[in-house]
Amino acid sequence: MSHSFSRSIDTVFLDIDENPIKKGIEIPYEGPNGIESFNYFFPFADNFLFMDNTTIYIPHNGVVNRKVLGKSLFGIEKGLSFIENSTSPVFILSNPNLKDLYFFSDNFHTDQLSLIHYNLEKDSFSDMPFSPLKKIKRHMIQLAQPNGDKLAKVNNAFKPGLLVTDLGCIISYPFCADFQFFNFSSKKTEIFEPNSDMFKREKKEPEIIPGDMDLPKFLTISKTWSDDIEFGPFCILENNTFFRIVRGELIEGKSSKFLELFDSSFEKIQEIDLSSLETDLSFFYFPLGNRIFIKAADQPVEDLLNYYLIQIKGK
């Protein structure tokens, strides 16, 4: 007997004991309304908007409009991609009256990270006046080798996370506690540098910032860097409390998890050692209302997905 795999957006009812899942409409791969691939999706109008590493897919009246990041913005055909943050959920809970998208673009040719605004009503891309933290370069580990007449590059997961709010974007980084807030109105960026009594503020910088190196060396340096402390992306709760989870250093596959809570002015309210309450926690999490769902590290039953629930009370 073989497994069958579905490709649909299903509805999960978290407070219903019987029939907790409503099957969604299958997402076709091909045809006029086909979605070849996607990493993220957003509620949009009476449908969903999909994104993969290079393309925005906008279904409308049975036909998919495809917007490819490239020549219209940077003047080059290829070598650009949307940033996929490996610690972020593959789905994003969003306002169905979506009019604007904000995301990072990675320029393969220059290693430039750009904050991009896509206006859905005007169907236009624009490059926002934003600069990432300067220390991002010190945490970048890159393997670049000739591949025919082209250059092949492999990087570690140093790229920022992004949370869009009504007032601006929160830009966070997997390698340090510092984060930035880009204000939509002023087009200014403020840097926040929260401290902690429970964990250190930054990964140890790589011992070698590579120019030339071979693949085994790259993998060794990158693993050492990746296994160090890691700061997850920001999320927001219904009561306008911001939070993120911090993973301590990985030792033999195990790590501590910490929860940081921030108010609407980005002042830290509280930090909690989650591992002192429960050790079976992964680094995958998402918000719903004033609750935080964290995927269990141990998944003993193949057909069941186990999560832990944290209820946040008060403001």
Sine and cosine of phi, psi and omega as CSV:
sin_phi,cos_phi,sin_psi,cos_psi,sin_omega,cos_omega
0.00,0.00,0.72,-0.70,0.00,-1.00
-0.94,-0.33,0.40,-0.92,0.04,-1.00
-0.98,0.19,0.54,-0.84,0.14,-0.99
-0.95,-0.32,0.64,-0.77,-0.06,-1.00
-0.91,-0.41,0.72,-0.70,0.00,-1.00
-0.97,-0.23,0.52,-0.85,0.06,-1.00
-0.80,-0.60,0.99,0.12,-0.07,-1.00
-0.53,-0.85,0.29,-0.96,0.08,-1.00
-0.98,-0.20,0.97,-0.25,-0.05,-1.00
-1.00,-0.07,0.36,-0.93,0.05,-1.00
-0.97,-0.23,0.79,-0.62,0.02,-1.00
-0.95,-0.32,0.83,-0.55,0.05,-1.00
-0.99,-0.14,0.93,-0.36,-0.17,-0.99
-0.98,0.21,-0.35,0.94,-0.08,-1.00
-0.94,-0.35,0.30,0.95,0.00,-1.00
-0.91,-0.41,0.78,-0.63,-0.05,-1.00
-0.98,0.21,-0.62,0.78,-0.05,-1.00
-0.98,-0.22,0.64,-0.77,0.01,-1.00
0.74,0.67,0.87,0.50,-0.10,-1.00
-0.97,0.24,-0.10,0.99,-0.05,-1.00
-0.83,-0.56,0.76,-0.65,0.11,-0.99
-0.96,-0.28,0.86,-0.51,-0.05,-1.00
-0.90,0.43,0.73,-0.69,0.02,-1.00
-1.00,-0.06,0.09,-1.00,0.02,-1.00
-0.96,0.28,0.68,-0.73,0.01,-1.00
-0.89,0.46,0.67,-0.74,0.02,-1.00
-1.00,-0.09,0.92,-0.40,-0.07,-1.00
-0.96,0.30,0.52,-0.86,0.08,-1.00
-0.99,0.16,-0.60,0.80,-0.17,-0.99
-0.83,-0.56,0.05,-1.00,0.02,-1.00
1.00,-0.01,-0.01,-1.00,-0.05,-1.00
-0.90,0.44,-0.41,0.91,0.04,-1.00
-0.92,-0.39,0.44,0.90,-0.01,-1.00
-0.98,0.17,0.59,-0.80,0.10,-1.00
-0.90,-0.44,0.97,-0.25,-0.11,-0.99
-0.89,0.45,-0.67,0.75,0.00,-1.00
-0.35,-0.94,0.41,-0.91,0.12,-0.99
-0.38,-0.93,0.55,-0.83,0.08,-1.00
-0.96,-0.28,-0.46,0.89,-0.04,-1.00
-0.68,-0.73,0.44,-0.90,0.18,-0.98
-0.61,-0.79,0.46,-0.89,-0.07,-1.00
-0.75,-0.66,0.66,-0.75,0.20,-0.98
-0.87,0.49,0.74,-0.67,-0.05,-1.00
-0.48,-0.88,0.87,-0.49,-0.02,-1.00
0.81,0.59,-0.80,-0.60,0.00,-1.00
-0.98,-0.20,0.36,0.93,-0.06,-1.00
-0.55,-0.84,-0.46,-0.89,0.07,-1.00
-0.78,-0.62,0.48,-0.88,0.12,-0.99
-0.96,-0.28,0.69,-0.72,-0.10,-0.99
-0.88,-0.48,0.52,-0.86,0.06,-1.00
-0.70,-0.72,0.68,-0.73,0.26,-0.97
-0.91,-0.42,-0.40,-0.92,-0.11,-0.99
-0.95,0.31,-0.32,0.95,-0.06,-1.00
-0.72,-0.69,-0.18,0.98,-0.21,-0.98
-0.70,-0.72,0.60,-0.80,0.19,-0.98
-0.97,-0.22,0.79,-0.62,0.01,-1.00
-0.95,-0.32,0.84,-0.54,-0.05,-1.00
-0.86,-0.51,0.99,-0.14,0.03,-1.00
-0.95,0.31,0.68,-0.73,0.04,-1.00
-0.40,-0.92,0.85,-0.52,0.03,-1.00
0.80,0.59,0.68,0.74,0.09,-1.00
0.99,0.16,0.03,1.00,0.02,-1.00
-0.81,-0.59,0.61,-0.79,-0.02,-1.00
-0.99,-0.17,0.83,-0.56,0.11,-0.99
-1.00,-0.01,0.82,-0.57,-0.07,-1.00
-0.96,-0.29,0.79,-0.61,0.05,-1.00
-0.90,-0.43,0.92,-0.40,-0.07,-1.00
-0.98,-0.18,0.79,-0.61,0.06,-1.00
-0.94,0.33,0.81,-0.59,-0.02,-1.00
0.13,-0.99,-0.85,-0.53,-0.23,-0.97
-0.84,0.54,-0.60,0.80,-0.07,-1.00
-0.89,0.46,-0.40,0.92,-0.05,-1.00
-0.96,-0.29,-0.68,0.73,-0.12,-0.99
-0.92,-0.40,-0.11,0.99,0.04,-1.00
0.99,0.17,0.20,0.98,0.06,-1.00
-0.79,-0.61,0.53,-0.85,-0.09,-1.00
-0.97,0.24,-0.68,0.73,-0.11,-0.99
-0.72,-0.69,0.13,-0.99,0.04,-1.00
0.99,-0.13,0.19,0.98,0.03,-1.00
-0.87,-0.49,0.53,-0.85,0.08,-1.00
-0.48,-0.88,0.49,-0.87,0.18,-0.98
-0.94,0.34,0.51,-0.86,-0.01,-1.00
-1.00,0.08,0.77,-0.64,0.11,-0.99
-0.96,-0.27,0.90,-0.43,0.01,-1.00
-1.00,0.05,0.89,-0.45,-0.15,-0.99
-0.92,0.40,-0.34,0.94,0.00,-1.00
-1.00,-0.05,-0.13,0.99,-0.01,-1.00
-0.99,0.14,0.52,-0.86,0.12,-0.99
-0.86,0.51,0.49,-0.87,0.00,-1.00
-0.98,0.20,-0.09,1.00,0.11,-0.99
-0.84,-0.54,0.43,-0.90,-0.01,-1.00
-0.75,-0.66,0.83,-0.56,0.05,-1.00
-0.98,0.22,0.83,-0.55,-0.16,-0.99
-0.58,-0.81,0.24,-0.97,0.05,-1.00
-0.94,0.35,0.80,-0.61,0.01,-1.00
-0.91,0.42,-0.33,0.95,0.06,-1.00
-1.00,0.07,0.72,0.69,-0.09,-1.00
-0.92,0.39,0.78,-0.63,0.04,-1.00
-0.83,-0.56,-0.36,0.93,-0.08,-1.00
-0.70,-0.71,0.62,-0.78,0.14,-0.99
-0.88,-0.48,0.66,-0.76,0.12,-0.99
-0.81,-0.58,0.69,-0.72,-0.01,-1.00
-0.32,-0.95,0.25,-0.97,0.06,-1.00
-1.00,-0.06,0.55,-0.84,0.14,-0.99
-0.88,-0.48,0.66,-0.76,0.01,-1.00
-0.95,-0.31,0.90,-0.44,0.01,-1.00
-1.00,0.05,0.95,-0.32,-0.07,-1.00
-0.87,0.50,-0.55,0.84,-0.09,-1.00
-0.97,0.24,-0.55,0.83,-0.10,-0.99
-0.89,-0.45,-0.11,0.99,-0.12,-0.99
0.88,0.48,0.38,0.93,0.02,-1.00
-0.99,0.14,0.75,-0.66,0.11,-0.99
-0.99,-0.17,0.82,-0.57,-0.03,-1.00
-0.85,-0.53,0.64,-0.77,0.11,-0.99
-1.00,0.01,0.89,-0.46,-0.13,-0.99
-0.95,-0.32,0.66,-0.75,0.12,-0.99
-0.93,-0.36,0.80,-0.60,0.11,-0.99
-0.90,-0.43,0.90,-0.45,0.02,-1.00
-1.00,0.00,0.91,-0.40,-0.08,-1.00
-0.94,0.34,-0.57,0.82,-0.01,-1.00
-0.94,0.35,-0.67,0.75,-0.02,-1.00
-1.00,-0.01,-0.14,0.99,-0.03,-1.00
0.81,0.59,0.80,0.59,-0.07,-1.00
-0.65,-0.76,0.60,-0.80,0.11,-0.99
-0.99,-0.13,0.54,-0.84,0.15,-0.99
-0.56,-0.83,0.51,-0.86,-0.01,-1.00
-1.00,-0.09,0.87,-0.49,-0.09,-1.00
-0.99,0.14,0.50,-0.86,0.00,-1.00
-0.98,0.20,0.97,0.24,-0.06,-1.00
-0.72,-0.69,0.63,-0.78,0.08,-1.00
-0.83,-0.55,0.79,-0.62,0.06,-1.00
-0.91,0.42,0.23,-0.97,0.08,-1.00
-0.82,0.57,0.65,-0.76,-0.02,-1.00
-0.90,0.43,-0.50,0.86,-0.04,-1.00
-0.94,0.35,-0.10,0.99,0.02,-1.00
-0.87,0.50,-0.57,0.83,0.00,-1.00
-0.92,0.40,-0.51,0.86,-0.03,-1.00
-0.96,0.27,-0.29,0.96,0.02,-1.00
-0.97,-0.24,0.08,1.00,-0.04,-1.00
-1.00,0.05,0.86,-0.51,0.06,-1.00
-0.92,-0.39,0.85,-0.53,-0.12,-0.99
-0.75,-0.67,0.71,-0.71,0.14,-0.99
-0.94,-0.34,0.90,-0.44,-0.01,-1.00
-0.83,-0.56,0.86,-0.51,-0.03,-1.00
-0.66,-0.75,0.52,-0.85,0.03,-1.00
-0.88,0.47,0.62,-0.78,0.07,-1.00
-0.68,-0.73,1.00,0.07,-0.13,-0.99
0.94,0.34,-0.80,-0.59,0.03,-1.00
-1.00,-0.09,0.21,0.98,-0.01,-1.00
-0.87,-0.49,0.12,-0.99,0.03,-1.00
-0.92,-0.40,0.83,-0.56,0.04,-1.00
-0.99,-0.10,0.75,-0.66,-0.02,-1.00
-0.82,-0.58,0.62,-0.78,0.13,-0.99
-0.76,-0.65,0.76,-0.65,0.00,-1.00
-0.88,-0.48,0.37,-0.93,0.20,-0.98
-0.97,0.23,0.15,-0.99,-0.08,-1.00
-1.00,0.09,0.92,0.39,-0.06,-1.00
-1.00,-0.05,-0.06,1.00,-0.21,-0.98
-0.97,0.25,0.41,-0.91,-0.09,-1.00
-0.98,0.22,0.34,-0.94,0.18,-0.98
-0.99,-0.15,0.32,-0.95,-0.11,-0.99
-0.63,-0.77,0.78,-0.62,0.14,-0.99
-0.83,-0.56,0.84,-0.54,-0.02,-1.00
-0.99,-0.13,0.79,-0.61,0.09,-1.00
-0.89,-0.45,0.02,-1.00,0.02,-1.00
-0.90,0.43,-0.49,0.87,-0.10,-0.99
-0.99,-0.14,-0.37,0.93,-0.05,-1.00
0.11,-0.99,-0.20,-0.98,-0.05,-1.00
-0.92,-0.40,0.69,-0.72,0.17,-0.99
-0.99,-0.12,0.83,-0.55,0.00,-1.00
-0.93,-0.38,0.88,-0.47,-0.01,-1.00
-0.87,-0.50,0.18,-0.98,-0.14,-0.99
-0.71,-0.70,0.65,-0.76,-0.03,-1.00
-0.94,0.35,-0.30,0.95,-0.13,-0.99
-0.99,-0.17,-0.11,0.99,-0.03,-1.00
-0.44,-0.90,0.30,-0.96,0.00,-1.00
-0.97,0.26,-0.40,0.92,-0.04,-1.00
-0.89,0.46,0.58,-0.82,0.11,-0.99
-0.57,-0.82,0.22,-0.98,-0.06,-1.00
-0.82,-0.57,0.43,-0.90,0.12,-0.99
-0.81,-0.59,0.88,-0.47,0.04,-1.00
-0.99,-0.12,0.90,-0.43,-0.06,-1.00
-1.00,0.08,0.82,-0.57,-0.03,-1.00
-0.90,0.44,-0.60,0.80,-0.08,-1.00
-0.96,0.28,-0.76,0.65,-0.09,-1.00
-1.00,0.05,-0.29,0.96,-0.11,-0.99
0.86,0.51,0.47,0.88,0.03,-1.00
-0.95,-0.30,0.42,-0.91,0.00,-1.00
-0.88,-0.48,0.76,-0.65,0.06,-1.00
-0.93,-0.37,0.64,-0.77,0.00,-1.00
-0.97,-0.24,0.71,-0.70,0.05,-1.00
-0.89,-0.45,0.65,-0.76,-0.09,-1.00
-0.75,-0.66,0.94,0.34,-0.05,-1.00
-0.93,0.36,0.57,-0.82,0.07,-1.00
-0.98,-0.18,0.19,-0.98,0.00,-1.00
-0.58,-0.81,0.55,-0.83,0.12,-0.99
-1.00,-0.08,-0.06,1.00,-0.13,-0.99
-0.93,-0.38,-0.41,0.91,-0.09,-1.00
-0.48,-0.88,0.32,-0.95,-0.01,-1.00
-0.97,0.25,0.25,-0.97,-0.17,-0.99
-1.00,-0.02,-0.18,0.98,-0.11,-0.99
-0.34,-0.94,0.52,-0.85,0.17,-0.99
-0.89,0.46,0.42,-0.91,0.19,-0.98
-0.94,0.35,0.75,-0.66,0.00,-1.00
-0.90,0.44,0.56,-0.83,0.00,-1.00
-0.82,0.58,0.62,-0.79,-0.02,-1.00
-0.90,0.45,-0.54,0.84,-0.01,-1.00
-0.80,-0.60,0.83,-0.56,0.20,-0.98
-1.00,0.02,0.97,-0.26,-0.28,-0.96
-0.96,0.27,0.62,-0.78,0.27,-0.96
-0.97,-0.25,-0.96,0.28,0.11,-0.99
-0.97,-0.25,0.74,-0.67,0.14,-0.99
-0.35,-0.94,0.35,-0.94,0.04,-1.00
-1.00,-0.07,0.13,-0.99,-0.09,-1.00
-0.89,0.46,-0.71,0.70,0.02,-1.00
-0.85,0.53,-0.64,0.77,0.02,-1.00
-0.91,0.41,-0.69,0.73,0.03,-1.00
-0.85,0.52,-0.72,0.70,-0.04,-1.00
-0.90,0.43,-0.62,0.79,0.01,-1.00
-0.91,0.41,-0.76,0.65,-0.02,-1.00
-0.91,0.42,-0.67,0.75,-0.03,-1.00
-0.91,0.40,-0.63,0.77,0.01,-1.00
-0.92,0.40,-0.67,0.74,0.03,-1.00
-0.86,0.51,-0.68,0.73,0.02,-1.00
-0.92,0.39,-0.70,0.72,-0.05,-1.00
-0.92,0.39,-0.58,0.81,-0.05,-1.00
-0.97,0.26,-0.25,0.97,0.05,-1.00
-0.94,0.34,0.06,-1.00,-0.01,-1.00
-0.76,0.65,0.56,-0.83,0.02,-1.00
-0.66,-0.75,0.67,-0.74,-0.03,-1.00
-0.97,-0.23,0.87,-0.50,-0.03,-1.00
-0.97,0.25,0.21,-0.98,-0.01,-1.00
-0.94,0.33,0.43,-0.90,0.04,-1.00
-0.96,0.28,0.54,-0.84,0.16,-0.99
-0.72,-0.70,0.22,-0.98,0.00,-1.00
-0.78,-0.62,0.63,-0.77,0.05,-1.00
-1.00,-0.08,0.18,-0.98,-0.05,-1.00
-0.89,0.46,-0.49,0.87,-0.01,-1.00
-1.00,0.04,0.30,0.95,0.03,-1.00
0.92,0.40,0.41,0.91,0.16,-0.99
-1.00,-0.01,0.76,-0.65,0.06,-1.00
-1.00,-0.04,0.50,-0.87,0.04,-1.00
-0.48,-0.88,0.33,-0.94,0.20,-0.98
-0.48,-0.88,0.32,-0.95,0.07,-1.00
-0.94,-0.35,0.67,-0.74,0.01,-1.00
-0.93,-0.36,0.77,-0.63,0.05,-1.00
-0.99,-0.15,0.80,-0.60,0.06,-1.00
-0.95,0.32,0.02,-1.00,-0.03,-1.00
-0.86,0.51,0.69,-0.73,0.06,-1.00
-0.98,0.18,0.84,-0.54,0.04,-1.00
-0.78,-0.63,0.92,-0.39,-0.06,-1.00
0.79,0.61,0.67,0.74,0.07,-1.00
0.99,0.16,-0.02,1.00,-0.02,-1.00
-0.93,-0.37,0.51,-0.86,0.03,-1.00
-0.40,-0.91,0.38,-0.93,0.12,-0.99
-1.00,0.09,0.45,-0.89,0.05,-1.00
-0.83,-0.56,0.68,-0.74,-0.02,-1.00
-0.79,-0.61,0.60,-0.80,0.03,-1.00
-0.95,-0.32,0.80,-0.60,0.10,-0.99
-0.95,-0.33,0.72,-0.69,0.05,-1.00
-0.89,-0.46,0.71,-0.70,-0.02,-1.00
-0.79,-0.62,0.55,-0.83,0.07,-1.00
-0.99,0.13,-0.08,-1.00,-0.09,-1.00
-0.94,0.35,-0.23,0.97,0.07,-1.00
-0.99,-0.15,0.11,0.99,0.04,-1.00
0.94,0.33,0.40,0.92,0.18,-0.98
-1.00,0.08,0.71,-0.71,-0.03,-1.00
-0.94,0.35,0.81,-0.59,0.02,-1.00
-1.00,0.05,-0.70,0.71,-0.15,-0.99
-0.29,-0.96,0.44,-0.90,0.21,-0.98
-0.73,-0.68,0.62,-0.79,-0.15,-0.99
-0.75,-0.66,0.72,-0.69,0.11,-0.99
-0.99,0.14,1.00,-0.10,-0.06,-1.00
-0.91,0.41,-0.54,0.84,-0.06,-1.00
-0.93,0.36,-0.35,0.94,0.09,-1.00
-0.97,0.26,-0.29,0.96,0.04,-1.00
-0.99,-0.14,-0.57,0.82,-0.02,-1.00
-0.39,-0.92,0.80,-0.61,-0.04,-1.00
-1.00,-0.01,-0.30,0.95,-0.11,-0.99
-1.00,0.02,0.84,0.55,-0.06,-1.00
-0.88,-0.48,0.73,-0.68,0.12,-0.99
-1.00,0.00,-0.17,-0.99,0.00,-1.00
-0.94,-0.33,0.39,0.92,0.03,-1.00
-0.94,-0.35,0.84,-0.54,-0.09,-1.00
-0.50,-0.87,0.35,-0.94,0.08,-1.00
-0.36,-0.93,0.39,-0.92,-0.01,-1.00
-0.99,-0.11,0.42,-0.91,0.20,-0.98
-0.48,-0.88,0.93,-0.37,-0.11,-0.99
0.91,0.41,-0.83,-0.56,0.07,-1.00
-0.95,-0.31,0.44,0.90,0.01,-1.00
-0.89,-0.46,0.49,-0.87,0.05,-1.00
-0.88,-0.47,0.82,-0.58,0.06,-1.00
-0.98,-0.20,0.79,-0.62,0.02,-1.00
-0.84,-0.54,0.82,-0.57,0.00,-1.00
-0.91,0.41,0.68,-0.73,0.04,-1.00
-0.93,0.36,0.61,-0.79,0.05,-1.00
-0.93,0.36,-0.61,0.79,-0.01,-1.00
-1.00,-0.09,0.84,-0.55,0.03,-1.00
-0.84,-0.55,0.99,0.15,-0.17,-0.99
-0.96,0.26,-0.40,0.92,-0.06,-1.00
-0.94,-0.33,0.85,-0.52,-0.13,-0.99
-0.85,0.53,-0.62,0.79,-0.11,-0.99
-1.00,-0.07,0.11,0.99,0.04,-1.00
-0.84,-0.54,0.65,-0.76,0.04,-1.00
-0.93,-0.37,0.90,-0.44,-0.10,-1.00
-1.00,-0.08,0.74,-0.67,0.06,-1.00
-0.78,-0.63,0.43,-0.90,0.19,-0.98
-0.96,-0.28,0.52,-0.86,-0.08,-1.00
-0.87,-0.50,0.78,-0.63,0.10,-0.99
-0.91,-0.41,0.83,-0.55,0.05,-1.00
-0.99,-0.11,0.84,-0.55,0.02,-1.00
-0.98,-0.19,0.84,-0.54,-0.04,-1.00
-0.94,-0.33,0.51,-0.86,0.04,-1.00
0.98,0.22,0.02,-1.00,-0.01,-1.00
-0.98,-0.18,0.00,0.00,0.00,0.00
